[in-house]
Amino acid sequence: MSPITDHPLRYALANELHARPFPAVAAPSRAAYLALKPAKNAAGRDRDADWAHLIALLDRFGAKHPAPGATHYFGTIGRHKLKWESHTEFVTYTIFGEGVADRPFDAATFGVFPEDWLETAPGVRVTSALIRIEVREGDEGIDEDVRDWLVPESVAISRVIEDDLVIAGDFRIDTSGHMRFAVFARPHVGARRVGRVIQRLCEIETYKAMSMLGLSRARQLGPAMGQVDKKLRKLLGDMCQPGVDAALVLQELLEVSAELENTISQTDFRFGATGAYGTLVNQRIAVLREERFNGRQTFAEFMMRRFDPAMRTVKSTETRLHEMSARALRAGDLLRTRVDVERSAQNQDLLTSMDKRADLQLRLQKTVEGLSVVAISYYAVNLVLYILGPLEKTYGISKSVMAAGATPVVLVAVWLLVQRIRKHME
């Protein structure tokens, strides 16, 4: 029996689920994280440039290259481990090193990324972070360390994964330009679990930063949308005024609709991506299974207070934009109906006028027909008199008598002839 034929994409789709494995990070250790994206059209960026930038970093350390077309890489560069991922709009680099710096969150940790290599990056920095991973038996000293390392009023801290780890961060950019996250792992926690938590922290920060781009776009649109909304309300008010030229209002309304549709086409991707990234932020926090640490706010609470309102603003702007477009379309439909009705009335008046002109033409035609019968009969009588002229001498009939007798006959004959021709033409 012949073997079963596989779908051509079966293995590729199955392997996609395992394309981005979590790193294994043993505590104590440190990590430097970097996310890059082009300033414009990130989704349509030159991915070959991203690939060349990665290869340039690997070649500095003589590291092995990933397979062509890969979207993920994990390997050794010198004394560190490198994790690289390519996403729809951005690429991320995470470098892991053993041990922790003597000075917490020392900016020199980020020095594992060569300075001249950073200068040639095919994009701009979305976010970067320094992550410190320590081993702690209990909770002693964690509160004091977090208070010293991070901004107290912004700190989010929680126990995660059944209290296997404690994570903390303040989501503030430090003087070196980086975010700071602290991870305190219990001694029994394995390297893979630590790696998963670090990966989640990096994803939360990156997706949070990417989704906030939508807030910036929404704020930029605010004044312009206010002007368009004001103009739209005025046009809708003009529709209700008697004596207004509906065709002129419709033209202005079409211009507003075109402007709104253009704005929607330019913002649909950004707003859609913002919604997707916002959902991912909350999902990544949820899988950490947070528990409160010493009564402090958790990451979920931080996002609820600081992040969720921004996402609601973006959603509100997107909804308002679509509602304005729908309102303009409905008003346009109403105006088109009004214009059609007015044009129908004009056409009815035109048809009535044409009927009147046709009636006048018919009357004129009948009048002309009567005159034509008289004129033709006049010439016909003269012809008959020429024909009957010899009878005047032969029978002594005067010309006037012959004309009197011939005229009625000729008139009837001409009238019948004209009617016959008219009937034949009809």
Beta strands, then each sheet from edge to edge (+ up, - down):
strand 1: 29-37
strand 2: 72-77
strand 3: 80-86
strand 4: 91-98
strand 5: 124-135
strand 6: 156-160
strand 7: 165-169
strand 8: 179-185
strand 9: 291-292
sheet 1: 2+ 3- 4+ 1- 5+ 8+ 7- 6+ 9-
end
